[in-house]
Amino acid sequence: MNDLADWSLLRSFLAVSRRGSLSAAARATGLTQPTVGRHIDELEAGLGTALFTRSQAGLLPTEAATALLPHAEAMEAAFAALVRAAKSGGDPLQPRGVVRISASEIVGTFVLPPILAGIRGRFPDIVIELVLNNRTDDLLRRDADIAVRMIRPKQDGLVARRLGHIPLGLYAHRDYIARFGLPDTIAALAAHHVIGFDRDDHSARSVASSQLP
């Protein structure tokens, strides 16, 4: 029977889970793609179940993989803590581990950096993975540990907290205003030319669900 406690197998499993392909996992771990593939095969053989299915989007985790992921992440955090403690004799009570944060491109670029810098200064053993996209990542599928969103999540089972307010504005050139005028309601924007993301209407839908002051 395969040794399921082999850290190299779980390390490859985590890399594939997070990056969605063997090639990307190989680059992240410094291993070859065949080696990562062999690790996944050995782990699946030892568990007796498939961990990933192939799709156009890459390798998608099965229910078994989703159930295994938090335990593998706990082992990863424990192993990292062991290494740090062995090297520096660090405080075992110091917060440590990997925290994956999902945020929009704007929030992740302009709002979070000084906040995360402060956290890193206070807790150097916490590794922060910042994922920037404009999708509403699914925390229940462990796409991220924390999601900073501009709208309140609708999923049951999540703990949501209001962190603050970010002012948003719509801007137009004076020539445009002279030609088309200013909209006085959100609904009036339907008759105007709006520049935004071409394939992502998340921001537009968020604005549409709000009200002008």
Secondary structure, 3 states (H helix, E strand, C coil): CCCCCCHHHHHHHHHHHHHCCHHHHHHHHCCCHHHHHHHHHHHHHHHCCCCEEEECCEEEECHHHHHHHHHHHHHHHHHHHHHHHHHHCCCCCCCCEEEEEEECHHHHHHHHHHHHHHHHHHCCCEEEEEEECCCCCCHHHCCCCEEECCCCCCCCCCCCCCCCCCCCCCCCCHHHHHHHCCCCCCHHHHHCCCCCCCCCCHHHHHHHCCCCC
